Amino acid sequence: MLEKIREGSQGFWAKAILGLVCITFALAGVGSYLNTRGEQPVATVNGTEIGTNTFEKAYQNERARLESQYGDSFADLAADSGYLKQIRQSVLDRLIAETLFEQTAEKMGLRISAEQIKQRIVNMKEFQLDGKFNNDTYLAILRQVGYQPSTFRDTMRSDMTRQQVIQALLGTDFALSSEAEQVYQLQQQTRDIRYIQVPGSDFADQVSVSDEEINEYYQGHISQFDTQEKISLDYVELNIDDLLAGIDVSDDEINQYYQDNLDSFRTEGQRKVAHILIEFGDDEDAAKKTAEEVLAKVKAGDDFSDLAAQYSADISSAENGGELDWFSKGDMDPAFEEAAFAMTDAGQVSGVVKSSFGFHIIKLLDSKLEQVTPLADAREQVIASVKQDKAINKLYSLHQRMAEVAFEVPDNLDEVAEIAGKKVQTTALFTRNDAPELFNQPAILNDVFTDEIVYQGVNSEVKEVGNNHLVVYRMHEHEAVRTRSIDEVKTQITETLTADKMQQAAVDWAQSLLAELNDGQDISAKLAEKSVEWKEQKAMPRYGSPVAPAISNEAFKLSTADKSNRAVVEISGGDAALVEVTQINSAEAADDTQLAGLKQRLQSMKSQQAMGSFVEALKAQADIEVFSKI
């Protein structure tokens, strides 16, 4: 499974066809090559630097994507330093390719209009709620990643311009109907075959294994006979759930918690406003003057919605009269928020308000007053919260005492267990690969197999294995890595060598049948001696055949020409088989839908090849220098 995941996460150009310029990279700060001044570059491409920060952001983003895609399996992959190095190299290759595309687009004079950028942003799922563009979400995400709307649009312009080069290249590839038909015929072709399966076990009485052969195999494969290090642990486990049942809560505590956390039971006031945004641009004074002129028009009675559509730089709200969704305190830019909550009457208009995004004129459309949930309605919630707090405090106190005793009395866990009110438990022997769930965490396993735990025989520190979940452990039993002696594995080696020899004997016998058939001889008597016979398979498909894969694969390599229609193969389970193709059956003509789908896949394959060749050509002509190991 891990190998499939490993292979699936590679294949750069396959991912390129699906969307080389991924907007999520832009949101993570990878879409632009504006490096911090003085930043050490990892590479230069025709003089354009790819900075360390840019590379690390791209790498972390790729790791996050893989973790999201593969879940817990990614931790196993990430344990392989070679695999992580492959990821880092693929990220650098992608950044180099994107830089080359950007330079190519500049040479070609490609441009992106403001309207194209606007439509791309509006259609981005990252900025949508319920399938529609949401301006609050848009601004919140930009704030989170440190973008101004104007900077983000510049980044989008760069990415979309680069993508024009890619789309132009992909658009040149096509697949002919005749190609698709030929591939379809090969894929759907079937074959009539007959085969003889020769059991290796039939030759058991003809093979023997000597001590010399066993010793030779042992010496040649000695690393296979190394055991894995194993350990068994004594441990004391304490979870907050163990404490909750014994926690009592008084009325005074309930009342005090409610008063201390009153804000938690308060539904904050909200405002619904419309606004007109004038961005700073290159001249903040000019922007302010424009905002004041727009405010004057509002005060003169001009329609606020029409002015928003005409002047506002807020892409989404401008099309809706400047109207925003409901928001609470803490949701918006502080200056914007202060101005909005200072107004109390619907229809009221603010002055010019300066925020981190530009200058705003804000119109109050509606408001909601704050509400407080009474204690009677919140009592059960308060009780649960007080219990949780008291249990956490108790857990913290026990944590401290357990840690002290585990250190002061390092040769047993009895006193630690007494403090925790739990029993000392013991695991079975386990390796790093089959640890019990409680200990199956990289940080814990790394500690479990340290010399301190294994050879000094002391208690561990108190470890947190989950949220409010503690464990202390010590070695109960240990088995070091060792190479099993030849006497221990003699039976295993004998079985392996015997199986190999029996299969080889079956192959040799099948080869003798093949030779006789090719000479025109009758092999019926030989088949009768071994109680085997020909088996037929009509119209065997290339994929999903009911016969052994080795037989099917070999059959589709053979022709129907004399002496070229037979072969001997080894099959799983230690047997051999003689395969003969008797007829090749052409497929029926493909319908239009099948051909269209196949043409699309062929075109995609060609596009991948063309994309790879194009990048390699750009690299060959470019001056690329990598400054540090990744």
C-alpha positions in Angstrom: 0.0 0.0 0.0 2.8 2.4 0.9 4.5 1.8 -2.4 1.3 2.8 -4.2 1.1 5.9 -2.2 4.7 6.6 -2.7 4.3 6.3 -6.5 1.1 8.2 -6.5 2.6 11.2 -4.9 5.3 11.5 -7.6 4.7 12.1 -11.3 5.2 15.9 -11.4 3.8 16.3 -15.0 0.8 14.2 -14.3 -0.1 16.8 -11.6 0.9 19.6 -14.0 -1.8 18.6 -16.5 -4.4 18.8 -13.7 -3.3 22.3 -12.9 0.3 23.3 -12.6 -0.5 26.7 -11.2 -2.5 25.8 -8.2 -4.2 28.7 -6.4 -3.7 27.2 -3.0 0.1 27.7 -3.5 -0.6 31.3 -4.1 -2.6 31.5 -0.9 0.4 29.9 0.9 2.7 32.6 -0.4 4.3 30.5 -3.2 2.6 32.1 -6.1 5.0 35.1 -6.2 8.8 35.1 -6.3 9.1 38.4 -4.3 11.7 37.2 -1.9 12.7 38.9 1.3 15.5 41.4 0.6 18.8 39.8 1.6 17.3 36.3 1.6 19.7 33.5 0.7 18.5 31.9 -2.6 18.4 28.2 -3.0 18.7 28.6 -6.8 18.7 31.2 -9.6 17.0 30.8 -13.0 18.4 33.1 -15.6 19.2 35.5 -12.8 15.9 35.3 -11.1 16.3 34.1 -7.5 14.2 31.4 -5.8 14.7 32.3 -2.1 14.9 30.0 0.8 11.6 31.3 2.3 9.8 30.7 -1.0 11.2 27.2 -1.2 10.4 26.3 2.4 6.9 27.7 2.1 6.3 25.6 -1.0 7.8 22.5 0.7 5.7 22.9 3.8 2.6 23.4 1.7 3.4 20.2 -0.3 3.8 18.3 3.0 0.5 19.6 4.3 -1.2 18.5 1.0 0.3 15.0 1.3 -0.7 14.7 4.9 -4.2 15.7 4.1 -4.3 13.3 1.2 -2.8 10.3 2.8 -3.7 10.8 6.5 -1.9 8.6 9.0 0.0 6.7 6.2 2.0 9.8 5.5 3.8 9.5 8.9 5.2 6.1 7.7 6.3 7.7 4.4 7.9 10.7 6.2 10.0 8.4 8.3 12.0 7.7 5.2 14.5 10.5 4.8 15.0 9.5 1.1 11.3 10.0 0.4 11.3 13.5 2.0 14.4 14.4 -0.1 12.4 13.3 -3.2 9.6 15.7 -2.2 12.0 18.6 -1.6 13.6 17.9 -5.0 10.2 17.8 -6.7 9.2 21.1 -5.1 12.4 22.8 -6.3 11.9 21.4 -9.8 8.4 22.8 -9.8 9.6 26.3 -8.7 12.3 26.2 -11.4 9.7 25.2 -14.0 7.3 27.9 -12.8 10.0 30.5 -13.0 10.9 29.4 -16.6 7.2 29.6 -17.5 7.0 33.1 -16.1 10.0 34.2 -18.0 8.7 32.6 -21.2 5.3 34.4 -20.8 7.2 37.7 -20.4 9.2 37.1 -23.6 6.0 36.3 -25.5 4.3 39.4 -24.2 1.4 37.6 -22.7 -1.0 39.7 -20.5 -4.0 39.1 -18.3 -6.9 41.7 -18.0 -8.3 42.9 -14.7 -11.7 41.4 -15.6 -10.1 37.9 -16.0 -8.5 38.2 -12.6 -11.8 39.3 -11.1 -13.7 36.4 -12.5 -11.0 33.9 -11.4 -11.2 35.2 -7.8 -15.0 35.1 -7.8 -14.9 31.5 -9.0 -12.3 30.2 -6.6 -13.9 27.7 -4.2 -11.6 28.9 -1.4 -13.5 32.1 -1.2 -17.0 30.6 -1.5 -19.8 29.9 1.0 -22.7 27.8 -0.2 -21.3 27.8 -3.7 -21.2 31.6 -4.0 -18.3 34.1 -3.6 -18.2 35.5 -0.1 -16.3 38.8 0.4 -15.8 38.3 4.1 -14.2 34.9 3.6 -12.1 36.4 0.8 -10.8 39.2 3.0 -10.3 36.9 6.0 -8.2 34.5 4.1 -6.1 37.2 2.6 -5.5 38.7 6.1 -4.6 35.2 7.4 -1.8 34.8 4.8 -0.7 38.4 4.9 -2.0 39.6 1.6 -3.5 42.9 0.6 -6.2 42.6 -2.1 -4.0 44.5 -4.6 -1.0 42.3 -3.8 -3.0 39.1 -4.2 -4.4 40.3 -7.6 -0.8 40.9 -8.7 0.1 37.4 -7.6 -2.9 36.1 -9.5 -1.9 38.0 -12.6 1.5 36.4 -12.5 0.1 32.9 -12.0 -2.5 33.3 -14.7 0.0 34.7 -17.2 2.2 31.7 -16.5 -0.7 29.4 -17.0 -1.3 30.9 -20.5 2.0 29.3 -21.6 1.0 26.0 -20.2 -2.5 26.0 -21.7 -1.0 27.1 -25.1 1.3 24.1 -25.0 -1.3 21.6 -23.9 -3.7 22.9 -26.6 -1.3 21.8 -29.3 -1.6 18.1 -28.6 -4.2 15.8 -30.1 -5.0 12.2 -30.7 -6.3 10.7 -34.0 -9.3 8.5 -34.1 -7.2 5.9 -35.8 -4.8 5.9 -32.8 -7.6 5.6 -30.4 -9.1 2.7 -32.4 -5.8 0.9 -32.5 -5.3 1.2 -28.8 -8.9 0.1 -28.2 -8.4 -3.0 -30.4 -5.2 -3.9 -28.4 -6.9 -3.4 -25.1 -10.1 -5.3 -26.0 -8.4 -8.0 -27.9 -9.0 -11.5 -26.5 -7.2 -14.8 -27.0 -8.1 -18.5 -27.0 -5.5 -20.4 -25.1 -4.8 -23.8 -23.7 -2.4 -24.4 -20.9 -0.9 -27.2 -18.7 -0.3 -26.4 -15.1 2.5 -28.5 -13.7 2.5 -28.7 -9.8 5.9 -28.3 -8.3 4.9 -30.7 -5.5 4.8 -33.5 -8.1 8.6 -33.4 -8.0 9.1 -33.5 -4.3 10.6 -37.0 -4.3 13.2 -35.9 -6.9 14.8 -33.0 -5.0 17.0 -32.9 -1.9 18.8 -30.1 -0.1 22.3 -30.6 1.3 23.9 -29.0 4.4 26.3 -27.2 2.1 23.4 -25.6 0.1 21.7 -24.6 3.4 24.9 -22.9 4.7 25.5 -21.2 1.3 21.9 -19.8 1.4 22.3 -18.7 5.0 25.5 -16.8 4.4 24.1 -15.2 1.2 20.9 -14.0 2.9 22.1 -13.6 6.5 20.5 -10.2 6.9 17.1 -11.8 6.4 17.6 -13.7 9.6 18.1 -10.7 11.9 15.4 -10.4 14.5 13.8 -7.1 15.4 14.4 -5.4 18.7 11.5 -6.1 21.1 10.4 -4.6 24.4 7.7 -5.2 26.9 6.7 -2.3 29.2 5.2 -1.8 32.6 3.1 1.4 32.6 0.7 3.5 34.5 -1.9 5.4 32.4 -4.1 8.3 33.6 -6.8 10.0 31.6 -8.9 13.0 32.6 -12.0 10.8 32.1 -10.7 8.7 35.1 -11.1 11.8 37.3 -14.3 13.4 36.1 -16.6 10.9 37.8 -15.2 11.9 41.2 -15.5 15.7 40.8 -18.3 17.4 42.8 -19.5 20.9 41.9 -21.1 23.3 44.4 -23.7 26.0 43.7 -21.2 28.7 44.6 -18.7 27.3 42.0 -21.5 27.3 39.4 -22.4 30.9 40.1 -18.8 32.0 40.2 -18.0 30.3 36.9 -21.0 31.9 35.3 -20.1 35.4 36.4 -16.4 34.9 35.5 -17.2 33.7 32.0 -20.3 35.8 31.3 -18.9 36.7 27.9 -19.1 33.1 26.9 -22.9 33.2 27.4 -23.3 36.5 25.6 -24.4 36.7 21.9 -22.6 39.7 20.6 -24.3 42.5 18.8 -24.0 42.3 15.0 -24.0 44.8 12.2 -25.0 44.6 8.6 -23.5 47.3 6.4 -22.8 48.3 2.9 -19.5 50.0 2.0 -17.5 51.5 -0.8 -13.8 50.7 -0.8 -11.2 53.0 -2.4 -7.8 51.2 -2.3 -4.6 53.2 -1.6 -3.0 52.3 -4.9 0.2 54.1 -5.6 -1.0 57.5 -4.2 -2.7 57.4 -0.8 -3.6 61.1 -0.9 -5.3 60.8 -4.2 -7.2 57.8 -2.9 -8.4 59.7 0.1 -9.5 62.6 -2.1 -11.5 60.2 -4.2 -13.1 58.8 -1.1 -14.1 62.2 0.1 -15.6 63.0 -3.3 -17.7 59.8 -3.2 -18.8 60.6 0.4 -19.9 64.1 -0.8 -22.0 62.4 -3.5 -23.6 60.1 -0.9 -24.5 63.1 1.2 -25.8 64.9 -1.8 -28.4 62.1 -2.2 -26.8 60.0 -4.9 -27.8 56.3 -4.7 -25.3 54.4 -2.5 -25.7 51.2 -4.4 -24.9 52.9 -7.7 -21.8 54.6 -6.3 -20.6 51.2 -4.9 -20.9 49.6 -8.3 -19.1 52.5 -9.9 -16.3 53.2 -7.4 -15.8 50.2 -4.9 -12.7 48.0 -5.3 -14.4 45.3 -3.3 -15.1 42.9 -6.2 -18.1 41.0 -4.8 -20.0 43.5 -2.7 -19.7 46.2 -5.4 -22.0 44.1 -7.6 -24.5 43.9 -4.7 -24.6 47.6 -3.8 -21.7 47.3 -1.5 -23.7 45.1 0.9 -21.8 42.7 3.3 -23.0 39.8 5.4 -23.7 40.2 9.1 -20.6 40.4 11.3 -19.6 40.7 15.0 -16.9 42.4 16.8 -13.5 40.9 16.0 -14.5 39.8 12.5 -13.4 43.0 10.6 -10.5 45.4 10.4 -10.5 47.3 13.7 -11.0 50.7 12.2 -13.8 49.5 9.9 -15.4 47.7 12.9 -15.3 50.7 15.2 -17.0 52.9 12.7 -19.7 50.3 11.9 -20.5 49.7 15.6 -20.5 53.5 16.3 -23.6 53.9 14.1 -27.0 53.0 15.6 -29.6 54.0 13.1 -30.3 52.2 9.9 -29.4 54.3 6.9 -26.7 56.2 8.8 -23.5 56.8 6.8 -20.0 57.1 8.3 -17.3 59.5 7.3 -14.2 58.4 5.4 -12.7 55.5 7.4 -9.1 54.4 6.8 -8.4 50.7 7.3 -5.5 48.4 6.3 -7.3 47.8 2.9 -7.9 51.4 1.9 -10.6 54.1 2.5 -14.2 53.2 3.2 -17.6 54.9 3.2 -19.8 52.7 5.4 -23.6 52.7 5.5 -25.5 50.9 8.3 -28.3 48.7 7.0 -29.4 46.9 10.1 -28.2 45.9 13.6 -28.8 43.3 16.3 -28.4 43.9 20.0 -26.4 41.5 22.2 -28.2 38.9 24.3 -27.1 37.0 27.4 -28.2 33.4 28.1 -29.5 33.2 31.7 -27.8 30.8 34.2 -30.9 28.6 34.4 -30.6 27.8 30.7 -26.8 27.4 30.8 -26.6 25.4 34.1 -25.7 22.0 32.7 -23.1 23.6 30.4 -21.6 25.4 33.4 -21.5 22.3 35.5 -19.7 20.4 32.8 -17.2 23.2 32.3 -16.5 23.5 36.1 -16.0 19.7 36.3 -13.6 19.8 33.3 -11.6 22.7 34.9 -11.4 21.0 38.3 -10.4 17.7 36.7 -7.7 19.4 34.6 -6.3 21.1 37.7 -6.3 17.8 39.6 -4.7 16.1 36.6 -2.0 18.7 36.6 -1.4 18.3 40.3 -1.1 14.5 39.9 1.1 15.0 36.9 3.6 16.9 39.1 3.5 14.3 41.9 3.8 11.4 39.5 6.8 13.0 37.7 8.6 13.6 41.1 8.0 10.0 42.3 8.9 8.4 39.0 12.3 10.3 39.2 12.9 9.7 42.9 12.0 6.0 42.9 13.3 5.0 39.4 13.2 1.2 39.8 9.5 0.6 40.0 6.1 2.2 39.3 4.2 1.1 42.4 4.2 4.5 44.1 3.3 6.2 40.8 0.4 3.9 40.4 -0.7 4.7 44.0 -0.7 8.4 43.3 -2.7 8.0 40.1 -5.1 5.6 41.7 -4.5 3.1 38.9 -2.9 -0.3 38.5 0.5 -1.0 36.9 -0.2 -2.7 33.5 2.1 -4.7 31.3 2.3 -4.9 27.5 3.3 -7.9 25.5 6.6 -7.8 23.7 6.4 -5.5 20.7 8.7 -4.0 18.0 8.7 -0.5 16.5 6.3 -1.8 13.8 3.6 -3.4 16.0 3.5 -1.2 19.1 0.3 -1.0 21.1 -1.9 1.9 20.2 -1.0 3.8 23.4 2.7 3.8 22.5 2.4 3.9 18.7 3.6 7.5 18.3 7.0 8.4 16.9 8.0 10.5 19.8 7.0 7.8 22.4 8.6 5.0 20.4 11.9 6.9 20.0 12.0 7.2 23.8 10.9 3.7 24.5 13.9 2.2 22.7 16.5 4.5 24.2 19.4 3.2 26.2 18.0 5.0 29.3 14.8 2.9 29.2 16.3 -0.3 27.8 19.6 -0.6 29.5 19.5 1.7 32.6 16.1 0.4 33.6 14.7 3.6 34.9 11.2 5.1 34.7 10.3 7.4 31.9 9.2 10.9 32.3 5.4 11.5 32.5 4.5 11.5 28.8 1.4 13.1 27.3 0.0 10.7 24.7 -3.2 12.7 24.0 -5.2 15.6 25.2 -5.1 15.3 29.0 -3.9 11.7 28.7 -0.7 10.7 30.6 1.5 7.6 30.8 4.6 6.6 32.7 6.5 3.5 31.7 9.6 1.4 32.3 11.1 -1.7 30.7 9.6 -5.0 31.8 11.4 -7.3 29.3 13.8 -6.7 26.4 15.0 -8.7 23.4 18.0 -7.2 21.6 18.5 -7.5 17.8 20.4 -10.6 16.9 21.1 -12.8 14.0 19.3 -16.1 14.4 21.7 -19.1 14.2 21.7 -21.5 11.3 20.1 -24.1 13.5 17.2 -21.9 14.2 16.4 -21.2 10.6 17.5 -24.5 9.0 14.0 -25.7 8.6 12.9 -22.4 7.0 15.8 -22.5 4.6 15.2 -26.1 3.7 11.6 -25.4 2.9 12.6 -22.4 0.7 15.3 -24.3 -1.2 13.0 -27.3 -1.6 10.2 -25.2 -3.0 12.6 -23.5 -5.4 14.0 -26.8 -6.6 10.6 -28.3 -7.0 9.4 -25.3 -9.1 12.6 -25.5 -11.2 12.0 -29.2 -11.8 8.4 -28.4 -12.9 9.8 -25.8 -15.3 12.4 -28.2 -16.7 9.7 -30.8 -17.3 7.4 -28.2 -18.9 10.3 -27.2 -21.1 10.8 -30.8 -22.2 7.1 -30.8 -23.2 7.6 -27.6 -25.2 10.6 -29.0 -27.0 8.6 -32.2 -28.0 5.6 -30.1 -29.1 7.8 -27.9 -31.3 9.3 -31.1 -32.8 5.8 -32.3 -33.6 5.7 -35.1 -31.1 2.7 -36.4 -29.1 3.0 -35.6 -25.4 -0.2 -37.4 -24.3 1.7 -40.2 -22.6 3.8 -37.8 -20.6 0.8 -35.9 -19.4 -0.8 -39.1 -18.3 2.2 -40.0 -16.2 1.9 -36.8 -14.2 -2.0 -36.8 -14.2 -2.1 -33.4 -15.8 -4.0 -32.3 -18.9 -4.6 -29.3 -21.2 -7.1 -26.7 -19.9 -8.8 -24.3 -22.3 -9.7 -20.7 -21.9 -11.7 -19.1 -24.6 -11.8 -15.4 -25.3 -9.5 -14.6 -22.5 -9.4 -10.8 -21.9 -6.2 -8.8 -21.4 -7.3 -7.6 -18.0 -9.3 -9.5 -15.4 -8.6 -12.9 -16.7 -9.6 -15.9 -14.4 -6.3 -17.7 -15.1 -3.1 -17.0 -13.2 -1.6 -13.6 -14.1 1.7 -15.1 -15.3 -0.2 -17.3 -17.8 -2.3 -14.4 -19.0 0.6 -12.0 -19.3 2.7 -14.5 -21.3 -0.3 -15.3 -23.6 -0.5 -11.7 -24.7 3.2 -11.7 -25.6 2.8 -14.7 -27.9 1.7 -14.8 -31.5 -0.1 -17.6 -33.4 2.9 -18.4 -35.6 4.3 -21.9 -35.5 6.7 -22.4 -32.5 6.0 -18.7 -31.4 2.7 -19.5 -29.9 4.0 -21.5 -26.9 6.1 -20.7 -23.8 6.8 -21.9 -20.3 6.3 -19.7 -17.3 6.7 -19.8 -13.5 3.5 -19.1 -11.6 2.9 -18.2 -8.0 2.6 -21.1 -5.5 5.7 -22.9 -6.9 4.1 -24.3 -10.0 5.0 -24.0 -13.7 2.8 -23.8 -16.8 3.1 -24.5 -20.5 1.0 -21.9 -22.4 -0.2 -22.1 -26.0 -2.2 -19.5 -27.9 -4.6 -21.1 -30.4 -6.4 -18.0 -31.7 -6.3 -14.2 -31.5 -9.8 -12.6 -31.4 -10.2 -9.0 -32.6 -12.4 -6.7 -30.7 -15.7 -5.3 -32.0 -15.5 -1.7 -33.2 -15.6 0.9 -30.5 -18.6 3.2 -30.2 -18.2 6.9 -30.4 -18.3 7.4 -26.6 -15.5 4.8 -26.0 -13.4 6.4 -28.7 -13.9 9.9 -27.3 -12.8 8.9 -23.8 -9.8 7.0 -25.2 -8.8 9.9 -27.4 -8.9 12.2 -24.3 -6.7 9.9 -22.3 -4.2 9.6 -25.2 -4.2 13.3 -25.6 -3.5 13.7 -21.8 -0.6 11.3 -22.1 0.9 13.2 -25.0 0.4 16.4 -23.1 2.4 15.0 -20.2 5.2 14.0 -22.5 5.1 17.4 -24.3 5.1 19.3 -21.1 8.1 17.3 -19.8 10.0 17.8 -23.1 9.2 21.6 -23.1 10.5 22.1 -19.6 13.6 20.1 -20.3 14.2 22.2 -23.4 13.8 25.4 -21.4 16.2 24.1 -18.7 18.8 23.2 -21.4 18.7 26.8 -22.7 18.6 28.4 -19.2 21.3 29.4 -16.8 20.2 27.5 -13.7 22.3 27.4 -10.6 21.4 25.6 -7.3 23.3 27.0 -4.3 22.6 24.6 -1.5 21.6 21.0 -0.8 17.9 20.6 -0.3 
